[in-house]
Structures are given as structure tokens and as C-alpha cells.
Amino acid sequence: MAGDNRNIIRRRYHPLYRMDSVFRDMEAMFDDLFRLPGDNWGLLRDYRRAWGDIDYRQNGITAKIEMPGIDAENIDITLREGGLEIIAKKEDVREEGEKGKPGYRFEKSYRGFQRFIPLTREPDLDKVAATYEKGILSLDVPYRMAEEQPEEPKKIKVTAK
């Protein structure tokens, strides 16, 4: 019987062995918690969170968001109730060889960034500015002085420098 026990591998218990699954569960929980309001079906789940600096001031916010490799025309900024929704998409298509011939290869991939910036007050829609230069999206969102509410969501145009 003693010879049968030689094939058993004994591993000492260590608390970090199970931490990997705990971290994955916590990451999924926070992904669901901070999902964009317009992403009801989880379609943006493969998008990375766009990192940047956001400065909340008394008269508005300024933000510099990192979005490398994205063209300005593929950045969509929408003012929604409670904040700004930023979604940037990039589609890469690679084709090698001739279609229908041996060795033909076609690859398509999608990537992008997403970010929701909560606003503490209603912005002045006529003065909101967005520029994109060298992979950095710069936003200037001044707050509205009067207490007027916009009627529907407004798209904000991004200009490339």
C-alpha cells in the first residue's frame, strides 16, 4: 500500500492559489457595475476603458483621454442624462492573396475604447469642444449658468488637428 502513495502529488495549501479566480470574479463584477448606460446588451464588453485625466472645476470640466490608434471620425461622444458617453471604434481588415485561390487569407478585427464621464451639473451645449491630436482626446465642457434642460441627447463633433 505504501507504494501507491508515491504517485500522489501533495501541494501545500497557500491562500494565493485561489486568488486568481477571486480577482476574475471581482473584475467581472466591476465591469458590470461600471458598464456604459447605453450598453444594455454588453456589446461594448471587448472595448478597453479609455484612461485619462479629468479635472472637475466649479465652472465645468476639462479632460484628456488617451485613445491611441483611433481616427477622429471614429470617435462618438454623446451627452446623455448624467454625463458624457465616449465610444471610439477601430476596424482592421487584412487580406492576403486572391479571393477563391489557394492561400487566400482574410482577417478582420475590432477594437476600441469606452468611457463615461459623469457630470455634476448641466453642460452648456453650445460651448462644448472636443479635439483629437496624437492619440489624445481633449474635452472642454463648461457648465450652463441657467437651469435649462436639453430636450434630447446631443452629439458632439470631434475635430482632428
C-alpha positions in Angstrom: 0.0 0.0 0.0 2.8 2.4 0.7 4.0 2.2 -2.9 0.6 3.5 -4.1 1.1 6.8 -2.3 4.2 7.7 -4.2 2.1 8.7 -7.2 0.2 11.3 -5.2 1.4 14.8 -5.6 1.0 16.8 -2.4 0.7 20.5 -2.6 0.9 22.7 0.4 -2.1 25.0 0.8 -1.3 28.6 0.1 -4.0 31.3 0.1 -2.8 32.8 -3.2 -3.7 29.6 -5.2 -7.3 30.6 -5.3 -6.8 34.4 -5.7 -6.7 34.2 -9.5 -10.4 33.2 -9.6 -11.3 35.7 -7.0 -9.7 38.5 -9.0 -11.5 37.4 -12.2 -14.8 37.4 -10.3 -14.2 40.9 -8.9 -13.2 42.2 -12.3 -16.4 40.9 -13.9 -18.4 42.4 -11.0 -16.8 45.8 -11.6 -17.2 45.6 -15.4 -20.9 45.0 -14.9 -21.2 47.8 -12.3 -19.4 50.4 -14.4 -20.9 49.4 -17.8 -21.9 52.3 -20.0 -25.6 53.3 -19.7 -26.2 52.7 -23.4 -24.6 49.2 -23.4 -27.7 47.2 -22.4 -26.6 44.1 -24.3 -23.0 44.0 -23.3 -21.9 44.8 -26.9 -19.0 47.0 -25.7 -17.6 44.3 -23.4 -14.5 43.9 -25.6 -13.7 47.6 -25.6 -11.0 48.8 -23.3 -11.6 51.6 -20.8 -10.1 54.8 -22.0 -7.8 56.2 -19.4 -7.1 59.9 -18.9 -7.1 62.9 -16.7 -10.4 64.6 -15.7 -10.4 67.9 -13.9 -13.7 68.9 -12.3 -13.9 72.6 -11.7 -16.6 74.9 -10.5 -17.4 76.2 -14.0 -17.1 72.9 -15.9 -14.7 70.0 -16.6 -11.6 69.5 -18.8 -10.5 66.1 -19.8 -7.6 64.5 -21.7 -8.5 60.9 -22.7 -5.9 58.5 -24.2 -7.2 56.7 -27.4 -4.1 55.7 -29.4 -4.5 54.4 -33.0 -8.1 55.8 -33.4 -9.1 58.2 -36.2 -11.1 61.3 -35.1 -14.1 60.4 -37.3 -14.4 57.1 -35.4 -14.9 58.8 -32.0 -18.5 59.1 -30.9 -19.3 61.5 -28.0 -22.9 61.7 -26.8 -24.2 63.8 -24.0 -26.7 61.6 -22.1 -28.5 62.1 -18.8 -25.9 62.3 -16.1 -22.8 62.6 -18.3 -20.8 62.1 -21.4 -20.6 58.8 -23.2 -17.4 58.3 -25.3 -17.0 55.4 -27.6 -14.1 55.0 -30.1 -14.0 52.2 -32.7 -11.4 50.9 -35.0 -11.8 48.1 -37.5 -8.7 46.4 -39.0 -9.0 44.4 -42.2 -6.1 42.4 -43.6 -6.4 40.5 -46.9 -3.6 38.4 -48.5 -3.7 36.6 -51.8 -6.5 36.4 -54.3 -10.1 35.5 -53.2 -11.0 32.0 -54.3 -7.4 30.9 -54.8 -5.4 28.7 -52.5 -3.6 30.6 -49.8 -6.2 33.4 -49.6 -6.4 34.9 -46.2 -8.8 37.4 -44.8 -8.7 38.7 -41.3 -10.9 41.3 -39.6 -10.6 42.6 -36.1 -12.3 45.2 -34.0 -11.0 47.2 -31.1 -11.9 50.4 -29.3 -12.2 52.4 -26.2 -15.1 53.5 -24.0 -15.6 55.9 -21.2 -18.5 57.5 -19.3 -17.7 60.8 -17.6 -20.4 61.8 -15.0 -21.3 65.5 -14.9 -22.3 67.2 -11.7 -24.3 69.9 -13.5 -25.9 70.5 -16.9 -23.3 71.5 -19.6 -23.6 74.5 -21.9 -24.1 72.5 -25.2 -23.1 75.5 -27.4 -19.7 75.8 -25.8 -18.6 72.1 -25.5 -15.4 71.5 -27.5 -13.6 68.3 -28.4 -10.3 67.9 -30.2 -8.2 64.9 -31.0 -4.5 65.1 -31.6 -1.8 62.4 -31.5 -4.0 59.8 -29.7 -5.3 62.2 -27.0 -8.9 63.4 -27.0 -9.2 66.8 -25.3 -12.6 67.8 -23.9 -13.7 71.2 -22.6 -17.2 71.0 -21.1 -18.4 74.3 -19.5 -21.4 74.2 -17.2 -24.7 76.0 -18.1 -25.4 79.1 -16.0 -29.2 78.9 -16.4 -31.2 75.9 -15.2 -32.5 75.0 -18.7 -32.6 71.3 -19.5 -31.8 69.9 -23.0 -34.7 68.1 -24.7 -32.8 65.2 -26.3 -29.2 63.8 -26.4 -26.8 65.8 -28.4 -23.8 64.5 -30.5 -20.5 66.4 -30.1 -18.3 66.7 -33.2 -14.6 65.8 -32.8 -12.1 67.8 -34.8 -8.7 66.5 -35.7 -5.7 68.7 -35.5 
